[in-house]
Amino acid sequence: VCMLGNRTLKNHQFDKCNKTEVIDNMTVTTQLWSLFCDGSHLNATCNEYFASNNVTELQGIPGLTSGVISENMWSTYGPLGMLVEKSNLPSLEGGDPTQDIY
């Protein structure tokens, strides 16, 4: 699962869960970068939340001993299109989250 700050990202328009990568000793931007920034250059203007938070990759299918089943046993679920956030990951506040389609 690819996370930006404490929000999950819909993994359908990018192939790598990182903002940049090093190729031949040069730092280049990824497809994920192009979703949140107005250009592929490192000095491009980016979405405030994207610029302020790290991208991390989490194990997608936790085992039974992880406690996830008991955490979700009696959960309530939000409406379609609601942002999904993981509360124990550090994150800085961004702009209006209702406008964040990714």
C-alpha positions in Angstrom: 0.0 0.0 0.0 1.4 3.4 -1.0 1.0 6.1 1.5 1.5 9.9 1.2 1.7 11.2 4.8 -1.1 9.3 6.4 -3.3 8.9 3.3 -3.5 5.9 1.0 -2.9 6.6 -2.6 -5.0 5.0 -5.4 -2.3 3.1 -7.3 -3.6 3.3 -10.8 -1.6 6.1 -12.6 1.9 5.4 -11.2 4.2 2.4 -11.1 6.5 3.2 -8.2 5.7 4.4 -4.6 8.3 7.2 -4.5 8.6 10.8 -5.5 12.0 10.6 -7.1 14.5 7.9 -8.0 18.2 7.9 -8.9 19.1 6.7 -12.4 22.7 6.9 -13.6 23.7 9.2 -10.7 20.9 11.6 -11.6 17.8 12.3 -9.5 14.7 12.1 -11.7 11.0 12.4 -10.8 8.5 9.6 -11.1 5.0 9.2 -12.4 3.7 9.8 -8.9 5.4 13.2 -9.0 3.6 14.1 -12.2 0.2 13.5 -10.5 0.9 16.2 -7.9 3.2 18.6 -9.6 2.9 20.9 -12.6 6.0 19.6 -14.3 8.6 16.9 -14.2 11.5 19.1 -13.0 12.6 19.0 -9.4 11.8 22.7 -9.0 8.2 22.3 -10.2 5.3 23.6 -8.2 3.7 20.8 -6.3 0.5 20.2 -4.3 1.1 21.5 -0.7 0.2 18.1 0.9 2.5 16.2 -1.5 5.4 18.7 -0.9 5.0 18.5 2.9 4.7 14.8 3.4 6.8 11.7 2.8 5.8 8.7 0.7 6.1 5.3 2.3 5.1 1.8 1.3 3.4 -0.5 3.8 2.8 -4.2 3.7 -0.5 -4.7 1.9 -1.8 -7.9 3.5 -1.1 -8.1 7.3 -1.2 -11.4 9.0 -3.7 -12.5 11.7 -1.3 -11.6 14.5 -1.1 -8.0 13.4 -4.4 -7.1 15.2 -6.0 -5.7 12.1 -8.9 -8.1 12.2 -9.8 -7.1 15.8 -9.4 -3.4 14.9 -11.8 -3.7 12.0 -14.3 -6.1 13.6 -16.8 -3.5 14.6 -15.6 -0.6 12.5 -17.9 1.9 10.8 -17.1 2.8 7.2 -17.3 6.2 5.6 -19.0 7.3 2.4 -17.7 6.6 -1.1 -14.9 8.8 -2.1 -13.8 9.7 1.5 -10.1 10.0 2.1 -8.6 7.1 3.9 -6.0 8.1 6.5 -3.8 6.0 8.8 -3.7 7.8 12.2 -0.3 6.5 13.4 1.8 7.9 10.5 3.2 11.4 10.7 1.6 13.9 8.4 1.4 17.7 8.0 -1.9 19.3 7.2 -2.5 20.2 3.5 -5.1 22.3 1.8 -8.7 21.4 1.3 -8.7 17.5 1.3 -12.1 17.4 -0.5 -10.3 18.7 -3.6 -7.6 16.0 -3.4 -8.7 13.4 -5.9 -5.6 11.2 -5.5 
